[in-house]
Amino acid sequence: MYTPEDDLAVARSAPVPTPAETPFDANPPLRTEYLDGYRDGYRSGLTGNNILFRKPLPGVPNPRSKGWYAGNDAGLKEYFLRKNRR
């Protein structure tokens, strides 16, 4: 039997595919911030959003929050692909 705790364990140790391009490729510090958010969002998506890894607070969009939401979308897609394979 597969449980939500299994999703959490997978999310914590899962490799996160880095997007080939980001909206901040011309600015390395902002790109790093975006990718940090992307990794957290991706791992959140892998749990089916049962657990949110460092979700940004609502407010003015910044590179980290943009990355988090992009990563979350990608992680959710992977979550549903894995779930359908079970």
C-alpha positions as CSV (number, residue, x, y, z in Angstrom):
1,M,0.0,0.0,0.0
2,Y,1.3,3.4,-1.0
3,T,0.8,6.3,1.6
4,P,1.3,10.1,1.6
5,E,4.4,9.5,3.7
6,D,5.9,7.7,0.7
7,D,5.2,10.7,-1.5
8,L,7.0,12.9,1.0
9,A,10.0,10.5,1.1
10,V,10.1,10.5,-2.7
11,A,9.8,14.3,-2.9
12,R,12.6,14.9,-0.4
13,S,15.1,12.7,-2.2
14,A,14.0,13.2,-5.8
15,P,16.3,14.8,-8.3
16,V,14.8,18.0,-9.6
17,P,15.2,18.5,-13.4
18,T,16.4,22.0,-14.0
19,P,14.6,23.9,-16.7
20,A,16.8,24.6,-19.7
21,E,15.8,28.3,-19.7
22,T,14.4,30.7,-17.1
23,P,13.0,34.2,-17.4
24,F,16.2,35.4,-15.5
25,D,19.0,33.8,-17.5
26,A,20.6,37.2,-18.1
27,N,20.8,37.9,-14.4
28,P,22.7,35.2,-12.5
29,P,21.6,36.2,-8.9
30,L,17.9,36.3,-10.0
31,R,18.3,33.0,-11.9
32,T,19.7,31.4,-8.8
33,E,16.7,32.7,-6.8
34,Y,14.3,31.4,-9.4
35,L,15.9,28.0,-9.4
36,D,15.8,27.7,-5.6
37,G,12.1,28.4,-5.7
38,Y,11.7,26.0,-8.7
39,R,13.2,23.1,-6.7
40,D,11.0,23.8,-3.7
41,G,7.9,24.0,-5.9
42,Y,8.8,20.9,-7.8
43,R,9.2,18.9,-4.6
44,S,5.8,20.3,-3.4
45,G,4.2,19.1,-6.6
46,L,5.6,15.6,-6.2
47,T,3.6,15.3,-3.0
48,G,0.4,16.1,-4.8
49,N,0.6,19.4,-2.8
50,N,-0.1,17.5,0.5
51,I,3.0,19.2,1.8
52,L,4.3,22.5,0.6
53,F,8.1,23.0,0.6
54,R,8.8,26.7,1.4
55,K,5.9,28.1,-0.5
56,P,6.3,31.8,-1.0
57,L,3.9,34.1,0.8
58,P,1.3,35.8,-1.4
59,G,2.2,39.2,-2.6
60,V,4.4,40.8,-5.2
61,P,5.8,38.2,-7.6
62,N,9.5,37.8,-7.4
63,P,11.9,35.4,-9.0
64,R,11.6,32.9,-6.2
65,S,7.8,32.8,-6.3
66,K,7.8,32.6,-10.1
67,G,10.2,29.7,-9.9
68,W,8.1,28.0,-7.1
69,Y,4.9,28.1,-9.2
70,A,6.7,26.9,-12.3
71,G,8.3,24.1,-10.4
72,N,5.1,23.2,-8.7
73,D,3.4,22.8,-12.1
74,A,6.2,20.5,-13.3
75,G,6.2,18.5,-10.1
76,L,2.4,18.0,-10.1
77,K,2.6,16.7,-13.7
78,E,5.3,14.2,-12.6
79,Y,3.1,13.2,-9.5
80,F,0.1,12.4,-11.7
81,L,2.3,10.5,-14.1
82,R,3.7,8.4,-11.3
83,K,0.3,7.9,-9.7
84,N,-1.1,6.6,-13.0
85,R,1.7,4.1,-13.3
86,R,0.8,2.5,-9.9
